[in-house]
Amino acid sequence: MTGTDPSELRALVDRLEALAERRLTTRPRTEPARARATRLADHLAGHVRVRAASLDAPILVVLVGPTGAGKSTVFNTIAGRSASETGVLRPTTRVAVVLLHPDDRPTLADGPFARIPPSQVRFVEDATIEPGLVLVDAPDIDSVEHANRELTDRLVEAADLALFVTTATRYADRVPWGVLERVRERGLPLQVIVNRMPPDAADRADVLADVRRLLAEAGLDAVQAAAEDAPPREVITVREGALDPSGDRLLRAEIAPVLDEIARLRADRDARLDLAARALTGSLTGLGESLDQIADDAEHESIDVEALRRIADRAYETALDGLRHEVGRGSFLREEALRQWHTFVGADQMTRFFAEGIGRIRGAIAAVIRPATAPVAEVRAATTEDLVAVARLQAAEAARRTATSWSETTAAGRAIAEQPELWVPSPDFDTRLQARLERWIEGITEEIQAHGRPKRLLARGAAVGVNAMGTGVMLATFVHTGGLTGAELGVAAATAFLNQKVLAALFGEAAMVELVAHARQRLDEALSTTFDEERDRFDALLPPPGVLTSLAADLRDAAADVRALPSPA
């Protein structure tokens, strides 16, 4: 089989890294989904990109294992020095301890360790060893500290060879086998070391047989092979108490096969290239499965996300409809403000003129209405304040309903818990809506000035004033008679009746209807925009519509392309 073209492989890695970043940007909704996406990004950056660029990059050998297994002791034995701290305090290893030749350090910083914070790595340079092989003592894979486990996961994604260290009493622990499952998935070459074996030969044989059984059942025989199509490596066993007099290392004979392989890899470039090619082959083979799993996650989440979006849409649509109903009835208006306007339009005298026809009303306007007495500022302030207040109540109810429903879901519960401000309207809700209402009122005045047939309007309404006429149109959007007479429903209906008659006298019936209709439309736009902004706070926690389904399709296409690759070796 011919090898993969390096330039094509690098282009594929670019594509896969872009997909991994897209997935992380969508903020996966569950911890397993987030872990799979992060693992893919770490694996691509820490291993696949490095090997796609060069099989000659330093080999990364990572020691992993549970708490107290003796990883650091094995590490020090390979290093031939006290490079990693050992002891009874758990976890002893809190950072990655990295033994390397000084010439290999720049390559690590730009490759396998590019996504690992420097504070989580301690480099131990040794100019006496051969360059080309880097040994890493990882934190415990079952550490109680989450950062330690995350670091070890990243190191496993970057490794070319894993040395799994366990003990005769802990080899069956569940957590380490989760890491070994990932070793199998990505085809990572593996050597198993069982420390602290019992002194009795029969007991040792029982433990060894059980370890081999578990490894075989987990499908790990292939990755334990020293070469392709070779049998699995022998499990290395270490007797209890087989320590060097220094106390922080084993007797070298206990792990002689491991020491021999490390020495061979350090001395033989071809051996390193072969191991690197095997590790890359395993990575590429395992990528198809990983990509499909992440595509499944994205597809499942797209259903959950759209359900969340519908919840928010319904809550805010219901609230806006409720607000529209209140606006249409004008029930939120203060009676005091209505009485002020009722008095301004000359209620008593104007009522007498209605019986004499529209011409008489027009003639009476100048005599009855005085612009100097128009309570424009008071009525506008009271009206906008009251409208903002009732709008805030509706927005608060929409926020409460949305946050309550979302908090009960796996997909959004954590996000809602982290942002308690979503349970109430935005802090600047009043300011934003107030500014829009002021602009809305200005728009009414501008329309009167621009489209009110200036000569006739000025002739009839010079004594009224444009601001007062605009206030009349504003009130007409909230209070209207619908065929009622001024005496039927108290001050609101009476004010509406008189207000409409005055506006009809000033503009003509058709022009008045058009002005009021335009004002209502612009008011609805102002309210709708403000409620859309409130709902957008929730939408901001979700990927845009269609993003997850599109991503899932792209991930599946990439998985198919990965499976079609020839061997890189």
Buried (B, 14 or more C-beta within 10 A) or exposed (E): EEEBEEEEBBEBBEBBBEBBEBBBEBBBBBEEBBEBBBBBBBBBBBBBBBBBBEBEBBBBBBBBBBBBBBBBBBBBBBBBBBBBBBEEEEBBBBBBBBBBBEEBBEBBBEBBBBBBEEEBBBBBEBEEBBBBBBBBBBBBBBBEEEBBBBBBBBBBBBBBBBBBBBBBBBBEBEBBBEBBEBBBBBBBBBBBBBBBBBEEEEEBEEBBEEBBEBBEEBEBBBBBBBEEEEEBBEBBBBBEEBBBEEEBBBBEEBBEBBBEBBBEBBEBEEBBBBBBBBBBBBBBBBBBBBBBBBBBBBBBBBEBBBBBBEBBBBBBBBBBEBBBEBBEEBEBBBEEBBBBBBEBBBBEEBBEBBEEEBEEBBBBBEEBBBBEEBBBEBBBEBBBBBBBEBBBBBBBBBBBBBBEBBBEBEBBEBBBEEBEEBBBBBEEBBEBBBEBBEEBBEBBBEBBEEBBEEEEBEEBBEBBBBBBBBBBBBBBBBBBBEEBEBEEBEBBBBBBBBBBBBBBBBBBEEBBBBBBEBBBEBBBEBBBEBBEBBBEBBBEBBBEEEBBBBBBEBBBBBBEBBBEBEBBB
